[in-house]
Amino acid sequence: MKQVPPPAASDQKARRQTRILLVSLVLLNIADAVVSQFIVTSGAGTEGNALLIYWVTRREFVLIKAGASIVAAVLLWDLSRRAPKPMLVVTAIIVAIYILIVAWNILVAAGGSIA
């Protein structure tokens, strides 16, 4: 039986970094849900995602968003097994986008604006 060689050290490093980013992504999604819900329920703003307009005011919104982000993270993790380095880049881009979204939401929640 042919033995499969262990993954290269650089692939292992990429997967470790991806794991950290995926945990960050789940936490950022939860932060986005909490802050978005606060913004909408307090009247400070509206939900920009048409798919979430109905859900954002519901009590289970944060749990639904957390569950969906966990599913997405598991799928991204599975893809990273096959292509560690490209998935590290993809995951880093998604995390960067969510950092901007959460930062924007916090700014809106605080009553601030960029103008």
N, C-alpha and C positions, 0 to 999 in steps of 0.2 A: 504494500500500500504506500502510495506517495505521500510524503509528509509535507504539510504546508508550512512555509517559512514564517517566522513571526513578523509582524508589521515593522516597517522601518521606524527608527527612533523619531524621525521628523513627522511621520504619520501619527505616532502615539502622542507627540506633543500637540499636533493640530487637533486631535480628538479631545485631549484634555482641555485645550483652550475653547474648543467648541462647547464642551460640557459646561464650562463656566459661563459662556455667553448664553447658552440655552436656559440656565437657571436665571440669569439676568433678564432674559426675554420674558419668562413667565412672571417674574416679579414686576417688570415694567408693565406688562399687560394688566396685572391686578391693580397697580397704581393708576393706570389709565382708566380702568373701570371705576375705581373709587372716586377719582377726581372728576371724571365725566359725569358720574351720577350726582355728585355734589353740585356741579355747575348747573346741570339741568334742573334739579329739584329746587335749587335756591333761586332760579330765574336769572342767573348771571350769564347764561348762554344757552345755546341749543346744540344738539348732537348733529355732527356733520356727516356721519355715516348713515345713509338711508336704511341700511339693513338693521341698524341698532336703535332707531328712533323709538320703536314700540317697546323694546326691552329695557332701555336705560332707566326708566322710572320704576321698574319692577324690582321687588326685593331680591329676587334670585339672580339679577343681572351680573353681579360680581362673581357668583359661583359659576354661572354659564360661561362668562368670559375666561375665568381661571381654568375651567375644564377644557375649553376650546384651545387655550394656549398650551396646556399640558399635552393635548393630542398633537398639536402642531410641533411642539418640541420633540416629542417621541418620533414623529415622522422625520424631522430634520436630523435627529440623532441616528436613525436608521440609515438615512442617506449618507451620513458622514462615515459610516463603516465602509462604504464602497468608494467614496471620493473624499477623504479627509480634508485635504487642502482647499479644494474648491468650496466645500460646504462651510469651512471656517470663514472664508471670504463672504459667502452668501449670508451666513448667520450674523457676522459682524455688521454687514450693511443693514440687515433687518433691525438689529439692536440699536444702531445709530439712528434709524428712522424713529423707533419708539422712544428713544431719549428725547428727540426733538418734539414728538407728540406730547409726551408727559410734561416736558418743560413748558410748552405752549399752554397746556391745560392748567398748569399751576399758575402761570401768569394770568390767565383769564380768571381763574378762581380767586386770585388775590385782587382782582379788579384793575389790574394794570393793562397797559397796551404798549405796543412797540412804537407807535407814531409819536 
